[in-house]
Amino acid sequence: MKEINLCDIEDIKIGHMENYDAGTGCSVVICKEGASAGVDVRGGAPGTRETDLLNPMEMVQKIHAVVLSGGSAFGLDASSGVMKYLEERSIGFDVGVTKVPIVCQAVLFDLSIGDSNIRPDAGMGYEACKNSESPLEDKNGNYGAGTGASVGKVLGPKYSMKGGLGSYALQVGELKVGALVAVNCLGDVVSSSTGDIIAGGLKEDLKTFLNTEEYMIANYEEMNNVFNGNTTIGVIITNAKISKSQANKIASMAHNGYARAIRPAHTMFDGDTIFTMGTNKIQADINVIGMLSARVMEQAIINAVSNAKGSYGLKSFKDLNN
């Protein structure tokens, strides 16, 4: 097993676009030939597009892009730009008179960061696609959909920390499995090696961690007004041959990565969502793909917060460890 770049998975293009003044952005994963796809939504407050067609009973078998973006429900506009980009290149589901790109999306809430009147739109989605044409390296930190992301928000934005965009990929023989995630969770992010909190809700001194789980348990009668602008959204990418049913199962298993790295995960105040995209190049055991998906997702989450830079008045992992 070896670590690889997420961008090294064949037939996949990844692009990002940010508006740093507004504190928002979007990321796009494109498969021009079409990818087998699935999704698993675990959070109680999701914002998504075209997830119903990923049900194995539905007709469409492949998708052409997954978009992750900020902007809450407003950010769903970014997919219009992705569709325009793909249609111009004759990429999509052939309906005779044209080809309709199949674009799925999930959004996170970052409206309390930067300028809430500026959100990812069709123009930003289109530019993210253009940026996918010449990717230089995997992005971790204040990029794309993670630009305005924050973590540890149980006491509100004042005591939260900077989240971000994370990526990580592994190769075993010919099998490649990677994750891209925008970390914007209610809970804390913990180290996979020690279990210690590395980013999350802060106490009054803005230096020590509150421990969100313990706080919520201790205050179980007082959580009606908990800050609900959260959601961690991600995508698993693999070169394995998978069906829609298997893609949905992989997305489900990948949520174990959320549970390992985020405490608590999948609350009613999160919209936690994971997509799967398979480029159908090599045979592999579905169980192994699922296990690796959880592993790469966990590390991608850690990469997101450990590479984030303090901004918009939020401290980062780097700020607390310098």
ZABAPA-312778 format. One record per residue (C-alpha): residue number from 1; residue in one letter; x, y, z. Coordinates in steps of 0.5 Angstrom, whole numbers, plus 500, padded with zeros to 3 digits. Layout:
<pts>
<NUM; 'A'; <X; Y; Z>>,
...
</pts>
This chain:
<pts>
<1; 'M'; <500; 500; 500>>,
<2; 'K'; <503; 507; 498>>,
<3; 'E'; <500; 514; 499>>,
<4; 'I'; <499; 517; 492>>,
<5; 'N'; <496; 524; 489>>,
<6; 'L'; <488; 524; 489>>,
<7; 'C'; <489; 527; 482>>,
<8; 'D'; <493; 521; 480>>,
<9; 'I'; <487; 517; 479>>,
<10; 'E'; <486; 516; 472>>,
<11; 'D'; <480; 519; 468>>,
<12; 'I'; <479; 524; 474>>,
<13; 'K'; <479; 532; 474>>,
<14; 'I'; <479; 536; 480>>,
<15; 'G'; <478; 543; 480>>,
<16; 'H'; <477; 549; 485>>,
<17; 'M'; <475; 556; 485>>,
<18; 'E'; <475; 561; 491>>,
<19; 'N'; <473; 568; 493>>,
<20; 'Y'; <477; 569; 499>>,
<21; 'D'; <474; 576; 500>>,
<22; 'A'; <467; 573; 501>>,
<23; 'G'; <470; 567; 505>>,
<24; 'T'; <467; 561; 500>>,
<25; 'G'; <468; 557; 494>>,
<26; 'C'; <467; 550; 491>>,
<27; 'S'; <470; 544; 488>>,
<28; 'V'; <469; 540; 482>>,
<29; 'V'; <470; 532; 481>>,
<30; 'I'; <469; 531; 473>>,
<31; 'C'; <469; 524; 470>>,
<32; 'K'; <468; 526; 462>>,
<33; 'E'; <467; 518; 461>>,
<34; 'G'; <462; 518; 466>>,
<35; 'A'; <463; 514; 473>>,
<36; 'S'; <459; 509; 477>>,
<37; 'A'; <456; 513; 483>>,
<38; 'G'; <452; 513; 490>>,
<39; 'V'; <451; 517; 496>>,
<40; 'D'; <450; 516; 503>>,
<41; 'V'; <447; 522; 507>>,
<42; 'R'; <447; 521; 514>>,
<43; 'G'; <446; 528; 517>>,
<44; 'G'; <440; 531; 519>>,
<45; 'A'; <440; 538; 515>>,
<46; 'P'; <443; 536; 508>>,
<47; 'G'; <443; 541; 502>>,
<48; 'T'; <444; 536; 496>>,
<49; 'R'; <442; 536; 488>>,
<50; 'E'; <441; 530; 484>>,
<51; 'T'; <441; 525; 489>>,
<52; 'D'; <435; 521; 488>>,
<53; 'L'; <438; 519; 481>>,
<54; 'L'; <443; 515; 485>>,
<55; 'N'; <438; 510; 487>>,
<56; 'P'; <440; 503; 484>>,
<57; 'M'; <433; 503; 482>>,
<58; 'E'; <433; 509; 477>>,
<59; 'M'; <435; 509; 470>>,
<60; 'V'; <441; 513; 470>>,
<61; 'Q'; <447; 509; 471>>,
<62; 'K'; <453; 514; 471>>,
<63; 'I'; <454; 521; 473>>,
<64; 'H'; <459; 526; 470>>,
<65; 'A'; <461; 531; 476>>,
<66; 'V'; <460; 532; 483>>,
<67; 'V'; <460; 539; 486>>,
<68; 'L'; <462; 541; 493>>,
<69; 'S'; <461; 548; 495>>,
<70; 'G'; <459; 553; 500>>,
<71; 'G'; <454; 558; 500>>,
<72; 'S'; <448; 553; 504>>,
<73; 'A'; <442; 552; 499>>,
<74; 'F'; <444; 558; 495>>,
<75; 'G'; <451; 555; 493>>,
<76; 'L'; <447; 549; 489>>,
<77; 'D'; <447; 555; 483>>,
<78; 'A'; <454; 552; 482>>,
<79; 'S'; <452; 546; 478>>,
<80; 'S'; <449; 550; 473>>,
<81; 'G'; <456; 553; 471>>,
<82; 'V'; <459; 546; 471>>,
<83; 'M'; <453; 543; 467>>,
<84; 'K'; <455; 549; 462>>,
<85; 'Y'; <462; 547; 462>>,
<86; 'L'; <461; 540; 460>>,
<87; 'E'; <455; 541; 455>>,
<88; 'E'; <460; 545; 451>>,
<89; 'R'; <465; 539; 451>>,
<90; 'S'; <459; 534; 449>>,
<91; 'I'; <459; 531; 455>>,
<92; 'G'; <453; 528; 458>>,
<93; 'F'; <447; 523; 458>>,
<94; 'D'; <445; 522; 450>>,
<95; 'V'; <438; 524; 449>>,
<96; 'G'; <438; 525; 442>>,
<97; 'V'; <438; 533; 441>>,
<98; 'T'; <443; 534; 446>>,
<99; 'K'; <447; 531; 452>>,
<100; 'V'; <445; 532; 459>>,
<101; 'P'; <451; 532; 464>>,
<102; 'I'; <449; 529; 470>>,
<103; 'V'; <452; 533; 476>>,
<104; 'C'; <451; 531; 483>>,
<105; 'Q'; <452; 536; 489>>,
<106; 'A'; <452; 537; 496>>,
<107; 'V'; <453; 544; 500>>,
<108; 'L'; <455; 547; 507>>,
<109; 'F'; <454; 553; 511>>,
<110; 'D'; <459; 558; 511>>,
<111; 'L'; <454; 564; 510>>,
<112; 'S'; <457; 567; 517>>,
<113; 'I'; <464; 567; 514>>,
<114; 'G'; <466; 573; 510>>,
<115; 'D'; <460; 576; 506>>,
<116; 'S'; <454; 572; 506>>,
<117; 'N'; <451; 576; 500>>,
<118; 'I'; <456; 573; 495>>,
<119; 'R'; <455; 565; 494>>,
<120; 'P'; <458; 560; 489>>,
<121; 'D'; <454; 561; 483>>,
<122; 'A'; <454; 558; 476>>,
<123; 'G'; <460; 563; 474>>,
<124; 'M'; <464; 560; 480>>,
<125; 'G'; <462; 553; 478>>,
<126; 'Y'; <465; 554; 471>>,
<127; 'E'; <471; 557; 473>>,
<128; 'A'; <473; 551; 478>>,
<129; 'C'; <472; 546; 472>>,
<130; 'K'; <477; 550; 468>>,
<131; 'N'; <482; 550; 473>>,
<132; 'S'; <481; 542; 473>>,
<133; 'E'; <484; 542; 466>>,
<134; 'S'; <491; 543; 469>>,
<135; 'P'; <491; 541; 476>>,
<136; 'L'; <498; 542; 479>>,
<137; 'E'; <497; 538; 486>>,
<138; 'D'; <492; 536; 491>>,
<139; 'K'; <489; 542; 495>>,
<140; 'N'; <489; 542; 503>>,
<141; 'G'; <487; 547; 507>>,
<142; 'N'; <483; 554; 505>>,
<143; 'Y'; <481; 552; 498>>,
<144; 'G'; <475; 551; 494>>,
<145; 'A'; <469; 548; 498>>,
<146; 'G'; <473; 549; 504>>,
<147; 'T'; <475; 556; 504>>,
<148; 'G'; <469; 558; 509>>,
<149; 'A'; <469; 552; 513>>,
<150; 'S'; <469; 552; 520>>,
<151; 'V'; <469; 547; 526>>,
<152; 'G'; <467; 546; 533>>,
<153; 'K'; <461; 550; 533>>,
<154; 'V'; <457; 548; 539>>,
<155; 'L'; <458; 555; 542>>,
<156; 'G'; <457; 559; 536>>,
<157; 'P'; <462; 562; 531>>,
<158; 'K'; <466; 566; 536>>,
<159; 'Y'; <469; 559; 539>>,
<160; 'S'; <470; 555; 533>>,
<161; 'M'; <476; 554; 529>>,
<162; 'K'; <478; 554; 522>>,
<163; 'G'; <476; 548; 518>>,
<164; 'G'; <478; 547; 510>>,
<165; 'L'; <478; 542; 504>>,
<166; 'G'; <482; 536; 505>>,
<167; 'S'; <485; 530; 500>>,
<168; 'Y'; <488; 523; 501>>,
<169; 'A'; <489; 517; 497>>,
<170; 'L'; <492; 510; 497>>,
<171; 'Q'; <494; 505; 492>>,
<172; 'V'; <494; 498; 493>>,
<173; 'G'; <497; 494; 487>>,
<174; 'E'; <493; 497; 482>>,
<175; 'L'; <487; 499; 486>>,
<176; 'K'; <486; 506; 488>>,
<177; 'V'; <482; 510; 493>>,
<178; 'G'; <482; 517; 495>>,
<179; 'A'; <477; 522; 498>>,
<180; 'L'; <476; 529; 498>>,
<181; 'V'; <472; 533; 503>>,
<182; 'A'; <470; 540; 506>>,
<183; 'V'; <470; 540; 513>>,
<184; 'N'; <465; 544; 517>>,
<185; 'C'; <463; 540; 523>>,
<186; 'L'; <459; 542; 529>>,
<187; 'G'; <464; 537; 533>>,
<188; 'D'; <471; 537; 534>>,
<189; 'V'; <476; 533; 529>>,
<190; 'V'; <481; 528; 533>>,
<191; 'S'; <487; 525; 531>>,
<192; 'S'; <487; 518; 528>>,
<193; 'S'; <493; 516; 532>>,
<194; 'T'; <492; 519; 539>>,
<195; 'G'; <485; 520; 539>>,
<196; 'D'; <486; 528; 542>>,
<197; 'I'; <482; 534; 539>>,
<198; 'I'; <486; 537; 534>>,
<199; 'A'; <481; 542; 532>>,
<200; 'G'; <474; 544; 535>>,
<201; 'G'; <470; 548; 540>>,
<202; 'L'; <474; 553; 544>>,
<203; 'K'; <473; 555; 551>>,
<204; 'E'; <473; 562; 553>>,
<205; 'D'; <481; 563; 553>>,
<206; 'L'; <480; 561; 546>>,
<207; 'K'; <486; 557; 547>>,
<208; 'T'; <484; 550; 550>>,
<209; 'F'; <479; 545; 547>>,
<210; 'L'; <472; 545; 550>>,
<211; 'N'; <470; 538; 548>>,
<212; 'T'; <464; 538; 544>>,
<213; 'E'; <461; 531; 546>>,
<214; 'E'; <462; 532; 553>>,
<215; 'Y'; <459; 539; 553>>,
<216; 'M'; <453; 537; 549>>,
<217; 'I'; <452; 531; 554>>,
<218; 'A'; <453; 535; 560>>,
<219; 'N'; <448; 540; 558>>,
<220; 'Y'; <443; 535; 555>>,
<221; 'E'; <437; 540; 557>>,
<222; 'E'; <439; 546; 554>>,
<223; 'M'; <441; 544; 546>>,
<224; 'N'; <435; 547; 543>>,
<225; 'N'; <439; 553; 540>>,
<226; 'V'; <445; 550; 538>>,
<227; 'F'; <448; 553; 532>>,
<228; 'N'; <446; 549; 526>>,
<229; 'G'; <450; 552; 521>>,
<230; 'N'; <454; 546; 519>>,
<231; 'T'; <456; 540; 515>>,
<232; 'T'; <462; 536; 512>>,
<233; 'I'; <461; 534; 505>>,
<234; 'G'; <466; 529; 501>>,
<235; 'V'; <467; 524; 495>>,
<236; 'I'; <470; 518; 495>>,
<237; 'I'; <474; 516; 488>>,
<238; 'T'; <476; 510; 486>>,
<239; 'N'; <478; 506; 479>>,
<240; 'A'; <475; 500; 481>>,
<241; 'K'; <469; 497; 477>>,
<242; 'I'; <463; 498; 481>>,
<243; 'S'; <455; 498; 480>>,
<244; 'K'; <451; 503; 483>>,
<245; 'S'; <449; 499; 489>>,
<246; 'Q'; <456; 498; 491>>,
<247; 'A'; <458; 505; 490>>,
<248; 'N'; <452; 507; 495>>,
<249; 'K'; <455; 501; 500>>,
<250; 'I'; <462; 504; 499>>,
<251; 'A'; <459; 511; 501>>,
<252; 'S'; <456; 508; 507>>,
<253; 'M'; <462; 505; 509>>,
<254; 'A'; <466; 511; 508>>,
<255; 'H'; <462; 515; 513>>,
<256; 'N'; <466; 511; 518>>,
<257; 'G'; <472; 516; 517>>,
<258; 'Y'; <467; 521; 519>>,
<259; 'A'; <466; 517; 525>>,
<260; 'R'; <473; 516; 527>>,
<261; 'A'; <475; 523; 526>>,
<262; 'I'; <469; 528; 528>>,
<263; 'R'; <466; 527; 535>>,
<264; 'P'; <460; 528; 534>>,
<265; 'A'; <459; 526; 527>>,
<266; 'H'; <452; 525; 524>>,
<267; 'T'; <448; 530; 528>>,
<268; 'M'; <441; 533; 527>>,
<269; 'F'; <445; 540; 526>>,
<270; 'D'; <450; 537; 520>>,
<271; 'G'; <448; 535; 513>>,
<272; 'D'; <454; 530; 513>>,
<273; 'T'; <454; 527; 506>>,
<274; 'I'; <459; 523; 502>>,
<275; 'F'; <458; 521; 494>>,
<276; 'T'; <462; 515; 491>>,
<277; 'M'; <465; 515; 484>>,
<278; 'G'; <468; 509; 480>>,
<279; 'T'; <471; 510; 474>>,
<280; 'N'; <471; 502; 473>>,
<281; 'K'; <478; 500; 471>>,
<282; 'I'; <480; 494; 475>>,
<283; 'Q'; <477; 489; 479>>,
<284; 'A'; <477; 489; 487>>,
<285; 'D'; <473; 487; 493>>,
<286; 'I'; <468; 491; 495>>,
<287; 'N'; <469; 490; 502>>,
<288; 'V'; <477; 492; 501>>,
<289; 'I'; <474; 499; 497>>,
<290; 'G'; <470; 500; 503>>,
<291; 'M'; <475; 499; 508>>,
<292; 'L'; <480; 504; 504>>,
<293; 'S'; <475; 509; 503>>,
<294; 'A'; <474; 510; 511>>,
<295; 'R'; <481; 510; 512>>,
<296; 'V'; <482; 515; 506>>,
<297; 'M'; <476; 519; 509>>,
<298; 'E'; <479; 520; 516>>,
<299; 'Q'; <486; 522; 514>>,
<300; 'A'; <483; 527; 509>>,
<301; 'I'; <479; 530; 514>>,
<302; 'I'; <485; 531; 518>>,
<303; 'N'; <489; 534; 513>>,
<304; 'A'; <484; 539; 512>>,
<305; 'V'; <484; 542; 519>>,
<306; 'S'; <492; 541; 520>>,
<307; 'N'; <493; 545; 513>>,
<308; 'A'; <488; 550; 514>>,
<309; 'K'; <490; 557; 516>>,
<310; 'G'; <487; 562; 521>>,
<311; 'S'; <482; 567; 517>>,
<312; 'Y'; <476; 571; 518>>,
<313; 'G'; <477; 571; 525>>,
<314; 'L'; <478; 564; 527>>,
<315; 'K'; <484; 560; 529>>,
<316; 'S'; <487; 554; 526>>,
<317; 'F'; <491; 548; 528>>,
<318; 'K'; <497; 551; 526>>,
<319; 'D'; <496; 557; 530>>,
<320; 'L'; <495; 553; 536>>,
<321; 'N'; <501; 549; 535>>,
<322; 'N'; <506; 554; 533>>,
</pts>
